Amino acid sequence: MPLQPSVTDFHSVGAEPDPLLGRVINDRYKIVEQIGHGGMGRVYKALQAPLDRLVALKVLGAGHDRDPNFYKRFFLEASVTAKLTHPNTITLYDYGRTEDGIFFIAMEYLNGRTLSGAMQQDGPLAQERVIHIAQQICRSLREAHALGIIHRDLKPANVMLLRQHDDHDFVKVLDFGLVKFFHGENPEGDITNAGTFMGSPHYIAPEQARNQSPDQRCDIYSTGVLLYHMLTGKVPFTAAAPVDIILKHLHEAPVPPRQLRPDHIAEELNDVVLKCMAKSREERFQSELGAAALCAGYLAEPASD
């Protein structure tokens, strides 16, 4: 259940009147305009009183009453996501339910572009830029993994690039709503839909495709796919049908990124990507903090040809 806005999760806003426009949610959030909608609900720009702060307000769609576990799952996942405070992770300010049954989540309002948009505009990225972006993604994951949370849906649409001072690629990782605990027992029982297929076919780890219990190493795999995509301008596996893409993740070796752009990708960075994308999670980076090895080791300094 995504808890944060992802550009590809929402479609362009239609011309139909929206009954929530102008409404004040829970005496705090005045809805200014709709900025997207999709299967999970709608996302609005809203003004928070009395702070006079812009927020992204996600309002979940109707029909959740059919799921008896939804209420527990919503509040558990929102409360866990709210514990993420790293600067490279989007901030969740508030969540709740209105008197008339509307579930909402108030998040940091971001003014930037997604990594997918950046790659569409800029093409393959220089390896120094890739390393800078990847380090920040890994720092975000590192905090989450330390709290026993895995992302499970890393993709370019879930990475925002902002301009902050002199940094034009300041990263915010979105959509930590697909949470899954991997340290010890979940005190609330299995209410995060473990065993349910989650993730995006182009970036999914083999064990996720097999519906095996995921851990932090599935995020390491997806980070490797992100690195591959940024460096080459291509995803490692494509096919007409999503199931065929997944089968390639399971059974085919990717073309090494350096083979696609030999003059632009250092051998050391090529090896990092392939290690992240090992089919067996035992052959990937094994840090308990997920991608900490990427942050502290191989990507500590830009590699050169």
PyMOL commands that set and color helices and strands:
alter all, ss='L'
color gray80, all
select helices_A, chain A and resi 7-9+64-66+70-81+115-122+127-146+156-158+206-209+216-232+242-251+257-260+267-276+281-283+292-298
alter helices_A, ss='H'
color red, helices_A
select strands_A, chain A and resi 24-25+29-38+41-48+53-60+92-97+103-108+113-114+159-164+167-173
alter strands_A, ss='S'
color yellow, strands_A
deselect
rebuild
show_as cartoon
